[in-house]
Amino acid sequence: MGRCIYGGIYEPGNPLSDSHGYRTDVLAALRELDIPVIRYPGGNFVATYHWLDGVGPKDKRPARPELAWLGTETNEFGTDEFMHWLSVLSEGKEKRVEPYFALNFGTGTLDEALAWVEYCNGTRDTYYANMRRKNGHPEPYNIKYWALGNEMWGPWQVGQMTAEDYSKRAAQWGKALKLLDPSLCLILCGEAGVSTWDFEVLKACIKYTDMHSIHCYTNSDEHLPNVVAPLQAERAIETTAAMIDIARIEAKIPSSVPRTTICFDEWNVWDPTRAPGEEGGEELYTLSDALAVGVWLNVFVRQSKYVGMANIAQSVNVISPLMTTKNGIVKQTTWWPLLLFTKYMRGWTIHIHLKSGAYDGVTNPEWLQGVLDQGASWLDVSACVNEEGRVSLAVVNISETQDFEVDINGVGKEVESYTVTGPNIKAVNAEGKEEVSIVESKWDGQGKYKFGKHSVTMLRWQSGEKVKEVLKGEGMRLDTRKMAWS
């Protein structure tokens, strides 16, 4: 889609690209985020994508019409290039950046899907595993995460299906794929987490899949509805978690089987009329949008017991916090809260008691106002603690005009403060102009702390006590050969 891959992560001939054509400035920036997983080859795009077009000698790869965004896919950058790019991105990391592949449920077939899994993960002397070896990659890629299509409920989707038709197909694909590779984590195609589609596909496929995907994009031209809108995702997560429980109960899945988690694999602030996807989807984000991203991230921290994965869409240029030019990169306003959370929000969620005034005005979508029975707090908050006992408290002051002085109980004496803000809610970052960034300071933990208007603040301090995780056993897995839990 747009300039995400071509002209984003991959731009041969640019002076900033390495010998493989990878933009080195993009690689350096993405390493700052310490990304755990990246989804490929895309969302709507995948409904007409055939992976075999993108492997083997580049001069023999066919160019194809791309129907999701009405472009042309050259197939110059395919499976092997993506996996090599991931290996370069992972350099210096203790763990690699995990690939997450989406299967073509629109024009694709089960045979094609099985072949792609064999190509990527096969270890035996078989046709597609040998094709990978012939293409110069002797070792398997061991790709764990595979999505069973993308947004198959949508009228824009090539191959749109009813929930019943999708469920039948997903269940059969799930059984076959796990016969080929039982280690796969299969991700079911949900909707927005608040629909009958979600419940119908969960009921039919809960035995065969490991995660349930939901998507949501938020936006409003008005500031307060814009920053409050991500709270709809909180309700969607809670609702989906309840539907997962009902599906497990009705399917009589043993309690020892790991719980299906939510894969929120598309989320962001996006106004398609402001940045049409078919025109590249290049948003210019404001400080208001950065605050909305801060609320999004707080939601994921608060609901982390249910969320197994969350992927901002997308990595570069397309509705992205990171933009490329011929001369370098621009870190948009939304980059800065994302950087704070990816660096510091690690470990275990801390429950917080918050006493604050609230916004109870218009929301987008309208239904959100009905479920926010006490309104949306002017201070949106989450917190976590890591293994070393380091506490990170994230606070988004959504007010455009008012600072808030707050008593914080349990805070340490030596507190690091990181604040994302700008001159006004319309402030933007563009080439040659950076109005929004992180301001660092110290606080002694005494008295009240003032959270400035229209800001994202992270406070960090040492609790003095290390944390030890207690894990339940891995539980049983479904053996599709016997169709029983083992």
C-alpha positions in Angstrom: 0.0 0.0 0.0 1.4 3.4 -1.0 5.1 3.9 0.0 5.3 1.5 2.9 7.7 -1.0 1.2 8.6 0.7 -2.1 10.0 4.1 -1.2 9.7 3.3 2.5 11.7 0.4 3.9 13.1 -0.5 0.4 14.4 2.1 -2.0 17.3 0.9 -4.2 19.4 3.7 -5.6 18.8 6.1 -2.8 22.0 7.3 -1.2 20.6 6.4 2.2 20.0 2.8 1.2 22.4 -0.1 1.7 23.6 -2.6 -0.9 20.3 -4.5 -0.5 18.2 -1.4 -1.2 17.1 -1.1 2.5 16.8 2.4 3.8 19.3 2.5 6.7 17.7 5.6 8.3 14.4 3.7 8.5 16.1 0.6 10.0 17.8 2.8 12.6 14.5 4.5 13.5 12.6 1.2 13.8 15.3 -0.3 16.0 14.6 2.5 18.5 11.1 1.1 18.9 12.4 -2.4 19.7 9.5 -3.9 17.6 8.6 -7.5 18.6 6.6 -8.5 15.5 5.8 -7.1 12.0 2.8 -8.2 9.8 3.3 -9.0 6.1 2.4 -8.7 3.3 -0.5 -6.5 4.3 -4.2 -6.3 5.0 -6.6 -5.8 2.1 -3.7 -6.2 -0.2 -3.3 -9.9 0.6 -6.7 -10.8 -0.9 -5.2 -10.8 -4.4 -1.5 -11.6 -3.4 0.1 -14.8 -4.6 3.3 -15.5 -2.8 4.8 -17.6 -5.6 5.0 -14.4 -7.7 7.5 -12.9 -5.2 10.1 -15.6 -5.0 12.9 -16.8 -7.3 14.9 -14.7 -9.7 13.7 -11.1 -9.7 13.8 -10.7 -13.5 11.3 -13.5 -13.8 8.8 -12.3 -11.3 5.5 -11.0 -12.8 4.0 -7.6 -12.1 0.3 -7.9 -11.2 -2.6 -5.5 -10.8 -3.2 -4.7 -7.1 -6.9 -4.4 -6.5 -7.2 -3.3 -2.9 -5.5 0.1 -3.5 -5.6 0.1 -7.4 -1.8 -0.1 -7.9 0.7 -2.4 -9.4 2.6 -5.0 -7.4 6.1 -5.5 -9.0 6.9 -8.4 -6.7 10.4 -7.2 -6.5 10.2 -7.4 -2.7 8.8 -10.8 -1.7 9.0 -13.4 1.1 12.7 -13.9 1.0 13.5 -10.2 0.9 11.1 -9.5 3.7 12.7 -12.2 5.9 16.2 -10.9 5.1 15.1 -7.4 5.9 13.8 -8.6 9.2 17.1 -10.3 9.9 18.9 -7.0 9.3 16.4 -5.2 11.5 17.0 -7.7 14.2 20.8 -7.2 14.3 22.0 -6.6 17.9 18.7 -7.8 19.4 18.5 -10.7 21.9 15.4 -12.0 20.1 14.6 -11.5 16.4 11.7 -9.4 15.2 9.0 -12.1 14.6 7.3 -12.3 11.2 3.5 -12.5 11.1 2.1 -13.6 7.7 -1.4 -13.1 6.4 -2.9 -15.7 4.1 -4.9 -14.9 0.9 -8.5 -15.8 1.7 -9.8 -13.9 -1.3 -8.4 -15.3 -4.5 -6.1 -17.8 -2.7 -6.5 -21.6 -2.2 -5.8 -24.0 0.7 -3.1 -25.6 -1.5 -1.4 -22.3 -2.0 -1.5 -21.6 1.8 -0.1 -25.0 2.6 2.6 -24.5 0.0 3.6 -21.1 1.6 3.8 -22.6 5.1 5.9 -25.5 3.6 8.2 -23.0 1.8 8.7 -21.0 5.0 8.9 -23.7 7.6 9.5 -27.0 5.9 12.4 -29.1 7.0 11.8 -32.3 5.0 12.9 -33.3 1.5 9.7 -31.9 -0.1 8.9 -29.7 -3.1 8.4 -26.2 -1.6 11.0 -26.7 1.2 13.5 -27.6 -1.6 12.3 -24.5 -3.6 13.3 -22.4 -0.6 16.7 -24.1 -0.5 17.2 -23.6 -4.2 16.4 -19.9 -3.8 19.4 -19.7 -1.4 17.8 -20.2 2.0 18.7 -23.6 3.4 17.3 -23.1 6.8 13.5 -22.8 7.6 12.2 -19.4 8.6 10.1 -20.9 11.4 7.2 -18.4 11.0 4.8 -18.9 13.8 2.0 -16.4 13.3 -0.4 -16.8 10.3 -3.7 -15.0 9.8 -6.6 -16.7 8.1 -7.4 -13.8 5.8 -8.1 -10.2 6.4 -11.4 -8.3 6.9 -13.3 -10.9 4.9 -16.5 -9.4 6.2 -15.9 -6.0 4.4 -17.7 -5.0 1.2 -14.4 -3.6 -0.1 -12.8 -7.0 0.1 -12.1 -9.1 -2.9 -13.8 -12.4 -2.0 -16.1 -11.0 0.7 -17.9 -13.7 2.7 -20.7 -14.2 5.1 -19.7 -15.2 8.6 -21.0 -18.7 8.0 -19.0 -19.2 4.8 -15.9 -17.8 6.3 -16.2 -20.0 9.4 -16.5 -23.2 7.3 -13.4 -22.3 5.3 -11.4 -21.1 8.3 -12.1 -24.3 10.2 -11.0 -26.5 7.3 -7.9 -24.4 6.6 -7.0 -24.4 10.3 -7.2 -28.2 10.6 -5.0 -28.7 7.5 -2.4 -26.0 8.4 -1.9 -27.5 11.8 -1.6 -31.0 10.3 1.3 -29.6 8.3 2.8 -27.7 11.2 1.3 -28.1 14.7 3.4 -25.2 16.0 1.6 -22.5 14.1 -0.3 -19.8 15.9 -3.4 -19.3 13.7 -5.2 -15.9 13.8 -9.0 -15.8 13.1 -10.4 -12.9 11.1 -12.7 -10.9 13.3 -14.3 -7.6 12.7 -14.3 -4.7 15.2 -14.9 -6.8 18.4 -18.5 -5.5 18.8 -20.3 -7.4 16.0 -22.2 -10.6 15.5 -19.5 -11.6 12.9 -17.0 -11.9 15.7 -19.2 -14.1 17.8 -20.3 -16.4 14.9 -16.7 -17.0 13.7 -15.5 -17.6 17.2 -18.2 -20.1 18.0 -17.4 -22.1 14.8 -13.6 -21.9 14.9 -12.5 -21.5 18.5 -11.1 -25.1 18.5 -8.8 -24.4 15.5 -7.4 -21.0 16.1 -5.2 -19.4 18.8 -5.9 -15.7 18.4 -8.9 -13.5 17.3 -8.1 -10.5 15.1 -10.0 -7.2 15.5 -9.4 -3.8 13.7 -10.2 -0.2 14.6 -9.2 3.2 13.3 -10.3 6.4 15.1 -10.6 10.0 14.2 -12.6 13.2 14.5 -12.1 16.8 13.3 -12.9 18.0 16.8 -10.1 17.6 19.4 -12.0 16.0 22.3 -13.9 13.4 20.3 -10.6 12.6 18.5 -8.7 11.9 21.7 -11.5 10.0 23.4 -12.3 7.8 20.4 -9.7 5.1 21.2 -11.8 4.2 24.3 -14.1 2.4 21.9 -11.2 -0.1 21.5 -11.3 -0.7 25.3 -15.0 -1.7 25.0 -14.3 -3.8 21.9 -11.5 -5.7 23.8 -13.8 -6.4 26.8 -16.6 -7.5 24.5 -14.4 -9.8 22.5 -12.9 -11.3 25.6 -16.5 -12.2 26.8 -17.3 -13.7 23.4 -14.2 -15.8 23.5 -15.2 -17.1 27.0 -18.7 -18.0 25.7 -17.3 -19.8 22.7 -14.9 -21.8 24.9 -17.6 -22.7 27.3 -20.0 -23.8 24.6 -17.3 -25.8 22.9 -16.4 -27.5 26.2 -12.7 -26.6 25.8 -10.8 -27.7 28.9 -9.6 -25.0 31.2 -6.1 -26.2 30.9 -6.0 -25.2 27.2 -4.4 -21.8 26.7 -7.0 -19.1 26.3 -7.6 -17.6 22.9 -6.2 -14.0 23.0 -7.0 -10.9 21.0 -4.8 -9.9 18.1 -5.5 -6.1 17.5 -3.4 -6.2 14.3 -4.7 -2.9 12.8 -5.1 0.2 14.9 -4.3 3.8 14.5 -5.7 7.3 14.0 -6.8 7.6 10.4 -9.3 9.7 8.5 -9.7 8.1 5.1 -11.2 11.2 3.6 -8.1 13.2 4.7 -5.6 10.6 3.6 -7.3 8.2 1.1 -5.8 4.8 0.9 -5.9 4.6 -2.9 -3.7 7.8 -2.9 -1.1 6.4 -0.5 -2.8 7.1 2.9 -0.1 9.6 4.0 -1.4 11.4 7.1 0.0 14.6 8.6 -0.5 14.0 12.3 -1.2 16.7 14.8 -0.5 16.9 18.6 -4.2 16.0 19.0 -3.5 12.8 17.1 -0.5 12.1 19.3 -2.7 12.3 22.4 -5.1 9.9 20.8 -2.3 7.5 20.2 -1.3 7.9 23.9 -4.9 6.9 24.9 -4.7 4.0 22.4 -1.6 2.7 24.1 -3.0 3.2 27.6 -6.0 1.0 26.5 -3.7 -1.8 25.5 -1.8 -1.7 28.8 -5.0 -1.7 30.8 -6.4 -4.6 28.8 -3.2 -6.5 28.4 -4.6 -9.7 30.0 -6.7 -10.1 26.9 -4.5 -8.8 24.2 -1.8 -11.1 22.8 -0.6 -8.8 20.1 -1.3 -5.2 18.9 0.1 -3.8 15.6 0.0 -0.2 14.6 -0.8 0.2 10.9 1.6 0.9 9.3 5.4 1.0 9.8 6.5 3.6 7.3 4.7 6.4 5.3 1.2 4.9 5.1 -0.8 6.3 8.1 2.5 6.0 9.9 4.4 7.8 12.7 7.5 7.6 10.4 7.8 9.3 7.0 10.6 9.2 4.5 11.8 11.8 2.1 14.6 11.6 -0.4 16.9 13.2 2.1 15.9 11.5 5.4 13.1 10.7 7.7 10.4 12.7 9.6 9.2 11.5 13.0 5.6 12.6 13.2 3.9 13.7 16.4 2.5 10.2 17.0 6.1 8.8 17.0 6.9 10.2 20.4 4.2 8.5 22.6 4.9 5.3 20.7 8.6 5.5 21.4 8.0 6.1 25.2 5.7 3.1 25.5 7.9 0.7 23.5 10.9 1.7 25.5 9.5 1.7 29.0 6.1 0.0 29.2 7.4 -3.5 29.8 6.5 -6.0 32.5 3.2 -6.3 34.4 0.2 -4.0 34.5 -0.5 -2.1 37.7 -4.1 -1.3 38.6 -4.7 2.3 39.4 -7.3 4.2 41.3 -8.0 7.5 39.7 -10.2 10.4 40.9 -10.7 13.0 38.3 -13.2 15.1 36.4 -14.5 13.8 33.1 -15.5 14.8 29.6 -19.1 13.8 28.9 -19.7 15.5 25.5 -20.0 14.2 21.9 -18.1 11.1 20.9 -17.1 9.4 17.6 -18.6 6.8 17.3 -21.8 8.0 18.9 -22.4 4.7 20.8 -19.3 5.3 22.8 -21.0 8.1 24.8 -23.6 5.6 25.8 -21.1 3.1 27.4 -19.0 5.8 29.1 -21.5 6.1 31.9 -19.2 8.3 33.9 -17.6 10.1 31.0 -14.0 10.0 29.8 -11.5 11.1 32.5 -9.5 14.3 31.7 -6.5 12.2 32.7 -6.2 8.9 30.9 -3.9 6.7 32.8 -2.0 3.3 32.8 1.0 1.9 34.6 3.3 -1.1 34.7 6.2 -2.4 36.7 9.2 -4.4 35.2 11.3 -7.2 36.6 13.7 -4.7 38.3 10.8 -3.1 40.1 10.9 0.0 37.9 7.4 1.7 37.7 6.2 3.5 34.6 3.1 5.7 34.9 1.6 7.1 31.7 -0.8 10.0 31.9 -2.6 11.7 28.9 -4.1 15.1 29.7 -6.7 15.3 27.0 -7.7 18.9 27.9 -6.8 21.5 25.4 -6.9 24.3 27.9 -6.4 23.1 31.5 -3.4 21.9 33.5 -4.1 19.5 36.4 -2.1 19.4 39.7 -2.4 15.9 41.1 -1.5 14.0 44.3 0.2 10.7 43.3 0.3 8.1 46.1 3.1 5.5 46.0 5.5 7.5 43.9 9.3 7.3 44.5 11.6 10.1 45.5 13.7 10.2 42.4 11.3 10.4 39.4 12.2 10.7 35.7 9.7 12.7 33.7 9.2 12.5 29.9 6.5 14.8 28.4 5.2 14.9 24.8 3.6 18.2 24.0 3.7 21.2 21.7 2.5 24.8 21.3 -1.1 23.8 20.5 -3.2 20.8 19.5 -2.8 21.5 15.8 1.0 21.4 16.0 2.7 19.0 13.5 6.1 17.7 12.6 7.2 17.9 9.0 10.5 18.1 7.1 12.5 21.0 8.5 9.9 21.6 11.3 9.6 19.7 14.6 7.0 21.2 16.9 6.3 18.1 19.0 8.9 16.0 20.8 9.9 14.6 24.2 10.9 17.0 27.0 12.9 15.3 29.9 13.0 16.5 33.5 13.3 15.3 37.1 10.9 15.4 40.0 11.6 14.7 43.7 8.2 13.1 44.2 7.1 15.7 46.8 3.8 17.6 46.7 1.5 17.6 43.7 2.6 17.0 40.1 1.3 19.2 37.3 0.2 17.5 34.1 0.3 20.2 31.5 -2.6 20.7 29.1 -2.6 18.7 25.8 0.3 16.4 26.9 1.4 12.8 27.2 3.6 12.3 30.3 5.5 9.3 31.5 6.8 9.2 35.1 9.3 6.5 36.1 10.8 5.6 39.5 12.2 2.6 41.3 9.8 0.8 43.6 12.7 -0.9 45.5 11.2 -4.4 45.0 11.9 -6.8 42.2 9.0 -8.7 40.6 8.9 -12.4 39.9 6.5 -13.7 37.3 4.3 -16.7 38.1 3.2 -18.6 35.0 0.6 -21.2 34.5 1.6 -24.3 32.6 1.4 -24.2 28.8 -1.6 -26.5 28.9 -3.0 -28.8 26.2 -3.0 -28.3 22.5 -5.5 -29.6 19.9 -4.1 -32.6 18.0 -5.9 -32.3 14.7 -4.9 -35.8 13.7 -7.0 -37.1 16.6 -9.3 -34.1 16.9 -8.9 -34.2 20.6 -7.1 -32.1 23.3 -3.7 -33.6 24.2 
